[in-house]
Amino acid sequence: MTGSARPHDAPYGEALLGMQGAGTYLGDKGFIFKPETRKALEAKGVHLITPQRSNMKQTNTKREKRLLKRFRRVVETANGQLTEHFSFDRPGGKSERGLLGRLCYKLAAHTFGLAILRRFNLPPTQLDLLVGA
């Protein structure tokens, strides 16, 4: 879907990170916040690592770049599996409660599938074996 009118991720990211405990979190470029928001999160002990845009003066350290690269594949794989096998991008539901119920069901099914694969020492990329795709 190109050109879709989706809201920006930043307001949701701010709300989610504001509720989290102290720690280090990885985010994509949608989680690059204004300096004052970033300082407020850091005051709570929340350290956010995001890839920097090409026109930004500040750059990521080698350690941060390595972390982002390493976990990006994991995130993209999980997002792809949720979309392809569980239609996570079209959850359905007639009410907010129904929508949340369906999303929780799909996340639970995905997590359970990964647990089964791990139990049999299979890589998480072979989820197709369980969903019949």
C-alpha positions in Angstrom: 0.0 0.0 0.0 1.8 3.1 -1.2 0.6 6.5 -0.3 -1.6 5.4 2.6 -2.6 8.0 5.1 -1.2 6.4 8.2 -0.6 8.4 11.3 3.0 9.0 12.4 4.5 6.5 14.9 6.0 9.1 17.2 2.9 9.8 19.4 2.4 6.1 20.0 6.0 5.6 20.7 6.1 8.4 23.2 3.1 6.9 25.0 4.5 3.4 25.0 7.9 4.3 26.2 6.5 6.6 28.8 4.9 3.6 30.5 8.0 1.4 30.4 10.6 1.0 33.1 14.1 2.2 32.9 16.2 0.4 30.2 17.5 0.5 26.7 15.1 0.2 23.8 15.6 -0.1 20.1 13.4 1.8 17.7 13.2 2.7 14.0 13.3 6.2 12.4 9.7 6.7 13.4 10.9 6.9 17.0 13.2 9.9 16.5 11.8 12.4 19.0 12.3 16.0 19.6 15.2 16.7 22.0 12.9 17.7 24.9 10.9 14.5 24.6 14.2 12.5 24.5 15.5 14.3 27.6 12.2 13.6 29.5 12.5 9.9 28.6 16.2 9.8 29.7 15.3 11.4 33.0 13.0 8.3 33.6 16.0 6.1 32.7 14.7 5.2 29.3 17.5 5.1 26.7 16.3 4.9 23.1 18.6 3.8 20.3 17.3 4.8 16.8 19.1 4.9 13.5 19.9 8.5 12.6 18.6 10.1 9.4 21.3 11.1 6.9 20.8 14.8 7.4 21.3 14.6 11.2 24.6 15.8 12.8 24.6 13.2 15.6 25.6 9.7 14.5 25.2 6.3 16.1 28.1 4.7 17.8 29.5 1.4 16.3 27.9 -0.5 19.2 24.5 1.1 18.4 24.8 0.4 14.7 25.6 -3.3 15.4 22.6 -3.6 17.8 20.2 -2.0 15.3 21.4 -4.2 12.4 21.3 -7.4 14.5 17.7 -6.9 15.8 16.3 -5.3 12.6 16.1 -8.7 10.9 14.3 -10.2 13.9 11.7 -7.4 13.9 11.2 -7.6 10.2 10.8 -11.4 10.3 8.2 -11.2 13.0 6.3 -8.4 11.3 6.3 -10.4 8.0 5.1 -13.5 9.7 2.3 -11.7 11.5 1.2 -10.1 8.3 1.5 -13.1 6.0 0.3 -15.9 8.2 -2.0 -14.1 10.6 -3.3 -11.1 8.6 -2.2 -8.9 11.4 -2.6 -5.8 9.2 -6.3 -6.7 8.8 -7.4 -7.9 12.2 -11.2 -7.4 11.8 -13.4 -6.9 14.9 -16.5 -4.8 15.2 -15.6 -3.1 18.4 -12.4 -2.0 20.1 -12.7 -4.9 22.5 -13.2 -7.3 19.5 -10.2 -5.8 17.7 -8.0 -6.1 20.7 -9.1 -9.7 21.3 -8.3 -10.7 17.8 -4.9 -9.0 17.9 -4.1 -10.8 21.2 -5.2 -14.1 19.7 -2.9 -13.6 16.7 0.0 -12.6 18.8 -0.5 -15.6 21.1 -0.7 -18.0 18.1 2.5 -16.5 16.7 4.3 -16.8 20.0 3.1 -20.4 20.5 4.3 -21.3 17.0 7.7 -19.9 17.7 7.8 -21.9 21.0 7.0 -25.1 19.2 9.8 -24.4 16.6 12.3 -23.7 19.4 11.3 -26.9 21.2 12.2 -28.9 18.0 15.4 -26.9 17.4 14.0 -25.4 14.2 14.7 -21.8 13.2 11.9 -19.2 13.7 11.9 -18.5 9.9 10.3 -21.9 9.4 6.9 -20.9 10.8 5.5 -22.1 7.4 5.8 -25.7 8.6 3.2 -25.0 11.3 0.7 -22.8 9.5 0.4 -24.9 6.3 1.6 -22.1 3.9 
